[in-house]
Amino acid sequence: MTVMRFPVVLLLAGVLGLAGCARYQQTALYQLDGGNLSVPTANQGLAVLLGPVSIADYLQRESLLQRQQDGSLTSAESARWAGNLAAELDQQLLRQLASRLNSQRLVAAPAAPGFKPQVKVALSITRLDSGPLRPAVLEAQWRLSAADGKLLDGRLVRLEEAHQGSIADQVRAQSLVVQQLVEQLALAVEEYAVPAPVAAQPAPKRKPAKPAPQPPTPQIPVAEPQRIEGEVFRF
Protein backbone atom coordinates (compact mmCIF):
# COMPACT_ATOMS: atom_id res chain seq x y z
CA MET A 1 0.00 0.00 0.00
CA THR A 2 2.86 2.35 0.78
CA VAL A 3 4.35 1.85 -2.69
CA MET A 4 1.12 2.93 -4.39
CA ARG A 5 0.90 6.22 -2.51
CA PHE A 6 3.94 7.94 -4.04
CA PRO A 7 2.62 8.13 -7.64
CA VAL A 8 -0.67 9.54 -6.35
CA VAL A 9 1.13 12.17 -4.29
CA LEU A 10 3.30 13.18 -7.25
CA LEU A 11 0.27 13.41 -9.51
CA LEU A 12 -1.58 15.68 -7.04
CA ALA A 13 1.48 17.88 -6.66
CA GLY A 14 1.74 18.29 -10.44
CA VAL A 15 -1.93 19.20 -10.79
CA LEU A 16 -1.69 21.77 -7.99
CA GLY A 17 1.44 23.23 -9.53
CA LEU A 18 -0.22 23.69 -12.90
CA ALA A 19 -3.26 25.26 -11.27
CA GLY A 20 -1.01 27.66 -9.37
CA CYS A 21 0.80 28.69 -12.55
CA ALA A 22 -2.48 29.33 -14.31
CA ARG A 23 -3.80 31.33 -11.37
CA TYR A 24 -0.75 33.53 -10.99
CA GLN A 25 -0.05 34.01 -14.68
CA GLN A 26 1.28 37.52 -15.20
CA THR A 27 -1.24 39.98 -16.66
CA ALA A 28 -0.10 42.93 -18.75
CA LEU A 29 -1.52 46.31 -17.68
CA TYR A 30 -2.16 49.16 -20.12
CA GLN A 31 -2.95 52.87 -19.99
CA LEU A 32 -3.99 55.35 -22.64
CA ASP A 33 -1.17 57.48 -24.01
CA GLY A 34 -1.77 61.21 -23.90
CA GLY A 35 0.93 62.01 -26.45
CA ASN A 36 3.48 64.78 -26.09
CA LEU A 37 1.80 66.82 -23.36
CA SER A 38 3.23 69.97 -21.83
CA VAL A 39 2.34 71.56 -18.52
CA PRO A 40 0.27 74.71 -19.18
CA THR A 41 2.09 77.92 -18.33
CA ALA A 42 -0.69 80.49 -18.86
CA ASN A 43 -2.37 81.25 -15.54
CA GLN A 44 -4.73 83.65 -17.30
CA GLY A 45 -5.65 81.34 -20.22
CA LEU A 46 -9.14 80.39 -21.31
CA ALA A 47 -11.51 79.42 -18.50
CA VAL A 48 -13.18 76.15 -19.52
CA LEU A 49 -15.58 73.90 -17.64
CA LEU A 50 -15.26 70.30 -18.84
CA GLY A 51 -18.35 68.34 -18.06
CA PRO A 52 -20.55 66.66 -17.60
CA VAL A 53 -18.63 63.80 -19.27
CA SER A 54 -20.60 60.59 -19.69
CA ILE A 55 -18.98 57.31 -20.72
CA ALA A 56 -20.74 54.15 -21.90
CA ASP A 57 -21.43 51.60 -19.18
CA TYR A 58 -19.42 48.86 -20.87
CA LEU A 59 -16.27 51.01 -20.62
CA GLN A 60 -16.52 51.53 -16.87
CA ARG A 61 -14.35 48.59 -15.92
CA GLU A 62 -10.76 47.36 -15.82
CA SER A 63 -11.29 44.61 -18.39
CA LEU A 64 -9.71 45.29 -21.76
CA LEU A 65 -12.43 44.30 -24.19
CA GLN A 66 -11.93 42.90 -27.67
CA ARG A 67 -14.38 43.54 -30.50
CA GLN A 68 -14.86 40.35 -32.51
CA GLN A 69 -15.77 40.02 -36.18
CA ASP A 70 -19.43 39.40 -35.35
CA GLY A 71 -19.54 42.57 -33.23
CA SER A 72 -19.48 40.82 -29.86
CA LEU A 73 -17.15 41.88 -27.04
CA THR A 74 -14.90 39.54 -25.05
CA SER A 75 -12.38 40.25 -22.31
CA ALA A 76 -8.69 39.90 -23.18
CA GLU A 77 -7.23 36.87 -21.40
CA SER A 78 -3.83 38.22 -20.41
CA ALA A 79 -4.31 42.00 -20.51
CA ARG A 80 -6.41 44.61 -18.77
CA TRP A 81 -6.45 48.34 -18.08
CA ALA A 82 -4.28 49.56 -15.22
CA GLY A 83 -7.37 51.13 -13.65
CA ASN A 84 -10.97 52.02 -14.36
CA LEU A 85 -11.10 53.10 -18.01
CA ALA A 86 -13.80 55.74 -17.41
CA ALA A 87 -11.68 57.44 -14.73
CA GLU A 88 -8.64 57.25 -17.00
CA LEU A 89 -10.58 58.93 -19.81
CA ASP A 90 -11.70 61.77 -17.52
CA GLN A 91 -8.10 62.54 -16.56
CA GLN A 92 -6.78 62.22 -20.11
CA LEU A 93 -9.42 64.57 -21.52
CA LEU A 94 -8.74 67.24 -18.90
CA ARG A 95 -4.94 67.08 -19.14
CA GLN A 96 -4.81 66.92 -22.94
CA LEU A 97 -7.26 69.80 -23.39
CA ALA A 98 -5.37 71.96 -20.87
CA SER A 99 -2.11 71.23 -22.68
CA ARG A 100 -3.49 72.10 -26.12
CA LEU A 101 -5.11 75.31 -24.86
CA ASN A 102 -2.07 76.14 -22.72
CA SER A 103 -4.35 77.13 -19.86
CA GLN A 104 -4.33 76.30 -16.17
CA ARG A 105 -7.96 77.41 -15.92
CA LEU A 106 -9.63 74.13 -16.85
CA VAL A 107 -11.98 72.60 -14.29
CA ALA A 108 -13.88 69.32 -14.31
CA ALA A 109 -17.58 69.62 -13.47
CA PRO A 110 -18.96 70.37 -11.01
CA ALA A 111 -17.01 73.60 -10.67
CA ALA A 112 -16.17 75.23 -7.37
CA PRO A 113 -18.22 78.28 -6.37
CA GLY A 114 -16.88 81.44 -7.93
CA PHE A 115 -15.46 79.84 -11.06
CA LYS A 116 -16.78 81.65 -14.16
CA PRO A 117 -16.09 79.68 -17.36
CA GLN A 118 -15.90 81.31 -20.75
CA VAL A 119 -16.94 78.02 -22.42
CA LYS A 120 -18.65 74.87 -21.13
CA VAL A 121 -17.88 71.53 -22.81
CA ALA A 122 -20.32 68.63 -22.46
CA LEU A 123 -19.12 65.28 -23.80
CA SER A 124 -20.64 61.82 -24.22
CA ILE A 125 -18.44 58.87 -25.28
CA THR A 126 -20.60 55.97 -26.44
CA ARG A 127 -17.89 53.72 -27.89
CA LEU A 128 -14.16 53.13 -27.55
CA ASP A 129 -12.84 49.68 -28.45
CA SER A 130 -10.93 47.58 -30.97
CA GLY A 131 -10.23 43.95 -31.75
CA PRO A 132 -7.57 41.73 -33.32
CA LEU A 133 -9.20 42.24 -36.71
CA ARG A 134 -11.20 45.39 -36.01
CA PRO A 135 -9.82 48.97 -36.01
CA ALA A 136 -9.92 51.22 -32.97
CA VAL A 137 -13.21 53.14 -33.06
CA LEU A 138 -14.33 56.10 -30.96
CA GLU A 139 -17.88 57.43 -31.17
CA ALA A 140 -18.87 60.52 -29.22
CA GLN A 141 -20.96 63.67 -29.14
CA TRP A 142 -19.81 67.02 -27.81
CA ARG A 143 -21.57 70.34 -27.21
CA LEU A 144 -20.16 73.78 -26.48
CA SER A 145 -22.16 76.38 -24.61
CA ALA A 146 -21.50 79.88 -23.36
CA ALA A 147 -21.44 80.90 -19.72
CA ASP A 148 -25.15 81.82 -19.94
CA GLY A 149 -26.04 78.37 -21.32
CA LYS A 150 -26.47 79.43 -24.95
CA LEU A 151 -25.52 76.61 -27.36
CA LEU A 152 -22.49 77.54 -29.46
CA ASP A 153 -21.72 74.35 -31.38
CA GLY A 154 -22.15 70.58 -31.31
CA ARG A 155 -20.90 67.57 -33.24
CA LEU A 156 -21.40 63.84 -33.61
CA VAL A 157 -17.99 62.22 -34.00
CA ARG A 158 -16.76 58.86 -35.29
CA LEU A 159 -13.01 58.32 -35.45
CA GLU A 160 -11.12 55.23 -36.61
CA GLU A 161 -7.48 54.19 -36.43
CA ALA A 162 -5.89 51.05 -37.91
CA HIS A 163 -3.44 48.87 -35.95
CA GLN A 164 -1.28 45.76 -36.31
CA GLY A 165 -3.45 43.43 -34.19
CA SER A 166 -1.48 43.14 -30.95
CA ILE A 167 -2.95 44.42 -27.70
CA ALA A 168 -0.20 47.01 -27.37
CA ASP A 169 -0.86 48.38 -30.85
CA GLN A 170 -4.61 48.40 -30.22
CA VAL A 171 -4.04 50.56 -27.12
CA ARG A 172 -1.84 52.86 -29.22
CA ALA A 173 -4.63 53.20 -31.81
CA GLN A 174 -7.26 53.87 -29.11
CA SER A 175 -5.00 56.54 -27.61
CA LEU A 176 -4.72 58.24 -31.00
CA VAL A 177 -8.48 58.52 -31.54
CA VAL A 178 -8.84 60.07 -28.07
CA GLN A 179 -6.12 62.59 -28.96
CA GLN A 180 -7.93 63.41 -32.22
CA LEU A 181 -11.15 64.03 -30.29
CA VAL A 182 -9.39 66.42 -27.91
CA GLU A 183 -7.84 68.25 -30.87
CA GLN A 184 -11.34 68.89 -32.27
CA LEU A 185 -12.52 70.17 -28.91
CA ALA A 186 -9.52 72.50 -28.54
CA LEU A 187 -10.10 74.07 -31.95
CA ALA A 188 -13.79 74.60 -31.24
CA VAL A 189 -13.13 76.12 -27.81
CA GLU A 190 -10.58 78.56 -29.27
CA GLU A 191 -13.07 79.58 -31.96
CA TYR A 192 -16.03 80.26 -29.70
CA ALA A 193 -14.41 81.38 -26.47
CA VAL A 194 -15.28 84.97 -25.59
CA PRO A 195 -12.33 86.80 -24.06
CA ALA A 196 -12.76 87.47 -20.39
CA PRO A 197 -13.53 91.12 -19.62
CA VAL A 198 -10.51 93.05 -18.46
CA ALA A 199 -11.04 94.89 -15.22
CA ALA A 200 -10.97 98.63 -15.76
CA GLN A 201 -7.96 100.25 -14.21
CA PRO A 202 -8.72 103.35 -12.10
CA ALA A 203 -7.56 106.53 -13.74
CA PRO A 204 -4.49 107.98 -12.04
CA LYS A 205 -5.25 110.91 -9.78
CA ARG A 206 -4.23 114.19 -11.35
CA LYS A 207 -2.25 116.54 -9.22
CA PRO A 208 -3.73 120.04 -8.96
CA ALA A 209 -2.13 122.38 -11.43
CA LYS A 210 0.24 124.88 -10.00
CA PRO A 211 -0.80 128.51 -10.55
CA ALA A 212 1.09 130.25 -13.30
CA PRO A 213 3.80 132.51 -11.95
CA GLN A 214 2.80 136.16 -11.92
CA PRO A 215 5.09 138.71 -13.62
CA PRO A 216 7.04 140.78 -11.10
CA THR A 217 5.50 144.13 -10.19
CA PRO A 218 7.58 146.93 -11.71
CA GLN A 219 9.41 148.99 -9.12
CA ILE A 220 8.66 152.74 -9.47
CA PRO A 221 11.53 154.84 -8.23
CA VAL A 222 10.59 157.18 -5.39
CA ALA A 223 11.64 160.79 -5.81
CA GLU A 224 13.51 161.99 -2.77
CA PRO A 225 14.53 165.61 -2.16
CA GLN A 226 18.21 166.18 -2.68
CA ARG A 227 20.04 168.29 -0.24
CA ILE A 228 22.70 170.62 -1.73
CA GLU A 229 25.37 171.71 0.63
CA GLY A 230 27.42 174.88 -0.02
CA GLU A 231 28.79 178.06 1.58
CA VAL A 232 26.89 181.39 1.76
CA PHE A 233 29.03 184.60 1.35
CA ARG A 234 27.82 187.92 2.83
CA PHE A 235 29.27 191.32 2.02
C-alpha positions in Angstrom: 0.0 0.0 0.0 2.9 2.4 0.8 4.4 1.9 -2.7 1.1 2.9 -4.4 0.9 6.2 -2.5 3.9 7.9 -4.0 2.6 8.1 -7.6 -0.7 9.5 -6.4 1.1 12.2 -4.3 3.3 13.2 -7.2 0.3 13.4 -9.5 -1.6 15.7 -7.0 1.5 17.9 -6.7 1.7 18.3 -10.4 -1.9 19.2 -10.8 -1.7 21.8 -8.0 1.4 23.2 -9.5 -0.2 23.7 -12.9 -3.3 25.3 -11.3 -1.0 27.7 -9.4 0.8 28.7 -12.5 -2.5 29.3 -14.3 -3.8 31.3 -11.4 -0.7 33.5 -11.0 -0.1 34.0 -14.7 1.3 37.5 -15.2 -1.2 40.0 -16.7 -0.1 42.9 -18.8 -1.5 46.3 -17.7 -2.2 49.2 -20.1 -2.9 52.9 -20.0 -4.0 55.3 -22.6 -1.2 57.5 -24.0 -1.8 61.2 -23.9 0.9 62.0 -26.4 3.5 64.8 -26.1 1.8 66.8 -23.4 3.2 70.0 -21.8 2.3 71.6 -18.5 0.3 74.7 -19.2 2.1 77.9 -18.3 -0.7 80.5 -18.9 -2.4 81.2 -15.5 -4.7 83.6 -17.3 -5.7 81.3 -20.2 -9.1 80.4 -21.3 -11.5 79.4 -18.5 -13.2 76.1 -19.5 -15.6 73.9 -17.6 -15.3 70.3 -18.8 -18.4 68.3 -18.1 -20.6 66.7 -17.6 -18.6 63.8 -19.3 -20.6 60.6 -19.7 -19.0 57.3 -20.7 -20.7 54.2 -21.9 -21.4 51.6 -19.2 -19.4 48.9 -20.9 -16.3 51.0 -20.6 -16.5 51.5 -16.9 -14.3 48.6 -15.9 -10.8 47.4 -15.8 -11.3 44.6 -18.4 -9.7 45.3 -21.8 -12.4 44.3 -24.2 -11.9 42.9 -27.7 -14.4 43.5 -30.5 -14.9 40.4 -32.5 -15.8 40.0 -36.2 -19.4 39.4 -35.4 -19.5 42.6 -33.2 -19.5 40.8 -29.9 -17.2 41.9 -27.0 -14.9 39.5 -25.0 -12.4 40.2 -22.3 -8.7 39.9 -23.2 -7.2 36.9 -21.4 -3.8 38.2 -20.4 -4.3 42.0 -20.5 -6.4 44.6 -18.8 -6.5 48.3 -18.1 -4.3 49.6 -15.2 -7.4 51.1 -13.7 -11.0 52.0 -14.4 -11.1 53.1 -18.0 -13.8 55.7 -17.4 -11.7 57.4 -14.7 -8.6 57.2 -17.0 -10.6 58.9 -19.8 -11.7 61.8 -17.5 -8.1 62.5 -16.6 -6.8 62.2 -20.1 -9.4 64.6 -21.5 -8.7 67.2 -18.9 -4.9 67.1 -19.1 -4.8 66.9 -22.9 -7.3 69.8 -23.4 -5.4 72.0 -20.9 -2.1 71.2 -22.7 -3.5 72.1 -26.1 -5.1 75.3 -24.9 -2.1 76.1 -22.7 -4.4 77.1 -19.9 -4.3 76.3 -16.2 -8.0 77.4 -15.9 -9.6 74.1 -16.8 -12.0 72.6 -14.3 -13.9 69.3 -14.3 -17.6 69.6 -13.5 -19.0 70.4 -11.0 -17.0 73.6 -10.7 -16.2 75.2 -7.4 -18.2 78.3 -6.4 -16.9 81.4 -7.9 -15.5 79.8 -11.1 -16.8 81.6 -14.2 -16.1 79.7 -17.4 -15.9 81.3 -20.8 -16.9 78.0 -22.4 -18.6 74.9 -21.1 -17.9 71.5 -22.8 -20.3 68.6 -22.5 -19.1 65.3 -23.8 -20.6 61.8 -24.2 -18.4 58.9 -25.3 -20.6 56.0 -26.4 -17.9 53.7 -27.9 -14.2 53.1 -27.5 -12.8 49.7 -28.4 -10.9 47.6 -31.0 -10.2 44.0 -31.8 -7.6 41.7 -33.3 -9.2 42.2 -36.7 -11.2 45.4 -36.0 -9.8 49.0 -36.0 -9.9 51.2 -33.0 -13.2 53.1 -33.1 -14.3 56.1 -31.0 -17.9 57.4 -31.2 -18.9 60.5 -29.2 -21.0 63.7 -29.1 -19.8 67.0 -27.8 -21.6 70.3 -27.2 -20.2 73.8 -26.5 -22.2 76.4 -24.6 -21.5 79.9 -23.4 -21.4 80.9 -19.7 -25.1 81.8 -19.9 -26.0 78.4 -21.3 -26.5 79.4 -24.9 -25.5 76.6 -27.4 -22.5 77.5 -29.5 -21.7 74.4 -31.4 -22.1 70.6 -31.3 -20.9 67.6 -33.2 -21.4 63.8 -33.6 -18.0 62.2 -34.0 -16.8 58.9 -35.3 -13.0 58.3 -35.4 -11.1 55.2 -36.6 -7.5 54.2 -36.4 -5.9 51.1 -37.9 -3.4 48.9 -35.9 -1.3 45.8 -36.3 -3.4 43.4 -34.2 -1.5 43.1 -31.0 -3.0 44.4 -27.7 -0.2 47.0 -27.4 -0.9 48.4 -30.8 -4.6 48.4 -30.2 -4.0 50.6 -27.1 -1.8 52.9 -29.2 -4.6 53.2 -31.8 -7.3 53.9 -29.1 -5.0 56.5 -27.6 -4.7 58.2 -31.0 -8.5 58.5 -31.5 -8.8 60.1 -28.1 -6.1 62.6 -29.0 -7.9 63.4 -32.2 -11.1 64.0 -30.3 -9.4 66.4 -27.9 -7.8 68.2 -30.9 -11.3 68.9 -32.3 -12.5 70.2 -28.9 -9.5 72.5 -28.5 -10.1 74.1 -32.0 -13.8 74.6 -31.2 -13.1 76.1 -27.8 -10.6 78.6 -29.3 -13.1 79.6 -32.0 -16.0 80.3 -29.7 -14.4 81.4 -26.5 -15.3 85.0 -25.6 -12.3 86.8 -24.1 -12.8 87.5 -20.4 -13.5 91.1 -19.6 -10.5 93.0 -18.5 -11.0 94.9 -15.2 -11.0 98.6 -15.8 -8.0 100.3 -14.2 -8.7 103.4 -12.1 -7.6 106.5 -13.7 -4.5 108.0 -12.0 -5.2 110.9 -9.8 -4.2 114.2 -11.4 -2.3 116.5 -9.2 -3.7 120.0 -9.0 -2.1 122.4 -11.4 0.2 124.9 -10.0 -0.8 128.5 -10.6 1.1 130.3 -13.3 3.8 132.5 -11.9 2.8 136.2 -11.9 5.1 138.7 -13.6 7.0 140.8 -11.1 5.5 144.1 -10.2 7.6 146.9 -11.7 9.4 149.0 -9.1 8.7 152.7 -9.5 11.5 154.8 -8.2 10.6 157.2 -5.4 11.6 160.8 -5.8 13.5 162.0 -2.8 14.5 165.6 -2.2 18.2 166.2 -2.7 20.0 168.3 -0.2 22.7 170.6 -1.7 25.4 171.7 0.6 27.4 174.9 0.0 28.8 178.1 1.6 26.9 181.4 1.8 29.0 184.6 1.3 27.8 187.9 2.8 29.3 191.3 2.0 
